[in-house]
Amino acid sequence: ISPRMIEIAKANVRGVDFRVGSVYELPYKSRYFDIVVSSYVVEHFEDLDAAFKEVKRVLKKRGLFIFSIGNPVTGSAHHIKGKPDTLLKFGDYFNEEKHTSTWAMRRYRVKIPWFRRTYETWIKAIVKNGFVIEDYIDARPPARSKKVDRKSYEYASKVPQVCVFKVKVKT
C-alpha cells in the first residue's frame, strides 16, 4: 500500500511487477489466482476479515492461500535485559493489540504496524471467511542455517518462531 516501499522494492529487485495496492481492494479480477502466498504480511492487516474476504475473492474455486505469521505464543514473549537471549518473559498472550516495529533494510528504516492475535483469532478468521485448513507447520530453520548463525539456529530450532497455514477456499 506504500508507494515508498514499492519504490524501494523496484530499486532493489529487477524483473518483478510491483504494484501499489490494498489487500482490502486488490487490483485483480475475481477468481484470478490459483494460489496466493503471503510471507509475514497478514499480521499487518488491521481488518483481518476484510483481508481474508478479498484474498478469497481473487482465488479460483478450490484456490490455496498459504501464509506465514510469527508464532502467536512466542510472539507474546520478550527478552529480559541483562539475561541470556534464550531466557524469555511471556507477556499477556490474550492481549491482542497493535504494535509498531522498525525494519532496517540496507540504508532504509521503515516503521510498520502489526497486530498480535491469538491462535483462536487466526483460526476463527480462516473459517469465518470461507476457508478450510489443509495443513499447518510450526516452521523450523533448515539445518544449513546452522553454518550461518549457530546461536540463532540453536534457539530457533527449539522455540517456534514462525508458523505456516495452508488454507483452501471452501467449496
C-alpha positions as CSV (number, residue, x, y, z in Angstrom):
1,I,0.0,0.0,0.0
2,S,3.1,2.2,0.4
3,P,4.4,3.9,-2.7
4,R,7.7,4.4,-0.9
5,M,8.0,0.6,-0.2
6,I,7.3,-0.1,-3.9
7,E,10.0,2.5,-4.8
8,I,12.5,0.7,-2.5
9,A,11.5,-2.7,-3.9
10,K,11.9,-1.6,-7.6
11,A,15.3,-0.1,-6.7
12,N,16.5,-3.4,-5.3
13,V,14.8,-6.1,-7.3
14,R,14.6,-6.4,-11.1
15,G,12.0,-8.4,-13.2
16,V,9.1,-8.2,-10.7
17,D,5.8,-6.4,-11.3
18,F,5.4,-4.5,-8.1
19,R,2.1,-2.6,-7.6
20,V,0.8,-0.2,-5.1
21,G,-2.5,-1.6,-3.8
22,S,-4.5,-2.5,-0.7
23,V,-5.4,-6.0,0.4
24,Y,-8.8,-4.7,1.1
25,E,-9.2,-3.9,-2.6
26,L,-6.8,-5.9,-4.7
27,P,-6.2,-4.7,-8.3
28,Y,-7.2,-8.1,-9.8
29,K,-10.4,-9.6,-11.1
30,S,-12.3,-12.2,-9.2
31,R,-11.1,-15.8,-9.4
32,Y,-7.8,-14.7,-10.9
33,F,-5.2,-16.8,-9.0
34,D,-4.8,-20.5,-8.2
35,I,-2.5,-19.7,-5.2
36,V,-1.9,-16.6,-3.1
37,V,1.3,-16.7,-0.9
38,S,1.9,-14.3,1.9
39,S,5.0,-14.4,4.0
40,Y,4.9,-12.3,7.2
41,V,2.3,-10.0,5.8
42,V,-1.2,-10.8,7.1
43,E,-0.3,-9.8,10.7
44,H,-0.1,-6.2,9.4
45,F,-3.7,-6.1,8.4
46,E,-5.9,-4.4,10.9
47,D,-9.2,-5.8,9.5
48,L,-8.4,-9.5,9.1
49,D,-11.9,-10.4,8.0
50,A,-11.9,-7.9,5.1
51,A,-8.4,-9.0,4.1
52,F,-9.3,-12.7,4.0
53,K,-12.6,-12.0,2.1
54,E,-10.6,-10.1,-0.5
55,V,-8.0,-12.9,-0.8
56,K,-10.8,-15.4,-1.2
57,R,-12.4,-13.2,-3.9
58,V,-9.2,-13.3,-6.1
59,L,-8.7,-17.0,-5.6
60,K,-10.2,-19.5,-8.1
61,K,-12.6,-22.3,-6.9
62,R,-10.5,-24.5,-4.6
63,G,-7.7,-22.0,-4.6
64,L,-5.0,-22.1,-2.0
65,F,-3.9,-19.3,0.4
66,I,-0.5,-20.1,2.0
67,F,0.6,-17.6,4.7
68,S,3.2,-17.4,7.4
69,I,3.0,-15.4,10.6
70,G,5.1,-15.0,13.7
71,N,4.1,-17.7,16.2
72,P,1.3,-16.2,18.4
73,V,2.6,-17.8,21.6
74,T,6.3,-16.9,21.3
75,G,5.2,-13.5,19.8
76,S,3.9,-12.5,23.2
77,A,7.4,-13.1,24.8
78,H,10.3,-10.7,25.0
79,H,13.9,-10.9,26.0
80,I,15.0,-9.8,29.5
81,K,17.7,-7.1,29.6
82,G,20.9,-8.5,31.0
83,K,19.8,-12.1,30.7
84,P,20.8,-14.7,28.0
85,D,18.8,-14.4,24.8
86,T,17.4,-17.8,25.4
87,L,15.6,-16.6,28.5
88,L,12.2,-15.1,27.7
89,K,9.5,-13.5,29.7
90,F,6.0,-14.1,28.4
91,G,3.6,-11.2,28.3
92,D,-0.2,-11.3,28.0
93,Y,-0.9,-13.8,25.2
94,F,-4.6,-12.8,25.2
95,N,-3.9,-9.1,24.8
96,E,-4.5,-8.6,21.0
97,E,-3.0,-5.2,20.4
98,K,-1.4,-3.0,17.8
99,H,2.4,-2.8,17.8
100,T,4.9,-0.9,15.6
101,S,8.2,-2.3,14.5
102,T,11.1,-0.5,12.8
103,W,12.6,-2.5,10.0
104,A,16.1,-1.7,8.8
105,M,16.7,-2.7,5.2
106,R,20.1,-1.8,3.9
107,R,20.0,2.0,4.1
108,Y,16.3,2.3,4.8
109,R,14.4,2.4,8.0
110,V,10.7,1.9,7.9
111,K,8.1,1.9,10.8
112,I,5.5,-0.8,10.2
113,P,2.4,-1.5,12.3
114,W,1.4,-5.1,13.2
115,F,-1.3,-6.8,15.2
116,R,-0.8,-9.5,17.8
117,R,-3.5,-12.2,17.6
118,T,-4.2,-15.5,19.3
119,Y,-4.4,-18.8,17.5
120,E,-8.1,-18.6,18.3
121,T,-8.5,-15.4,16.3
122,W,-6.5,-16.7,13.4
123,I,-8.5,-19.9,13.1
124,K,-11.8,-18.2,13.5
125,A,-10.9,-15.7,10.8
126,I,-9.9,-18.5,8.5
127,V,-13.2,-20.5,9.0
128,K,-15.4,-17.4,9.1
129,N,-14.2,-16.2,5.7
130,G,-14.8,-19.4,3.8
131,F,-11.5,-21.3,4.1
132,V,-10.7,-24.7,5.4
133,I,-7.3,-25.5,6.9
134,E,-5.4,-28.0,4.7
135,D,-2.1,-28.0,6.5
136,Y,-0.2,-26.3,9.3
137,I,3.5,-26.2,10.0
138,D,5.5,-25.0,13.0
139,A,8.4,-23.9,10.9
140,R,12.0,-24.8,11.9
141,P,15.1,-23.4,10.4
142,P,16.9,-25.6,7.8
143,A,19.9,-27.4,9.1
144,R,22.2,-25.5,6.7
145,S,21.4,-22.2,8.5
146,K,23.4,-23.5,11.5
147,K,26.5,-22.7,9.4
148,V,25.4,-19.1,9.1
149,D,24.5,-18.3,12.7
150,R,24.8,-21.3,15.1
151,K,23.4,-19.4,18.1
152,S,20.3,-18.2,16.3
153,Y,19.8,-21.7,14.8
154,E,20.0,-23.4,18.1
155,Y,17.4,-21.1,19.6
156,A,15.0,-21.2,16.6
157,S,15.2,-25.0,16.3
158,K,13.9,-25.3,19.9
159,V,11.5,-22.4,20.2
160,P,8.9,-21.9,17.4
161,Q,9.2,-18.5,15.8
162,V,7.1,-19.0,12.6
163,C,4.0,-20.9,11.6
164,V,2.6,-21.5,8.2
165,F,-1.0,-22.1,7.3
166,K,-2.2,-23.7,4.1
167,V,-5.9,-23.0,3.6
168,K,-8.2,-23.7,0.7
169,V,-11.3,-22.0,-0.5
170,K,-14.2,-23.9,0.9
171,T,-16.4,-25.4,-1.8
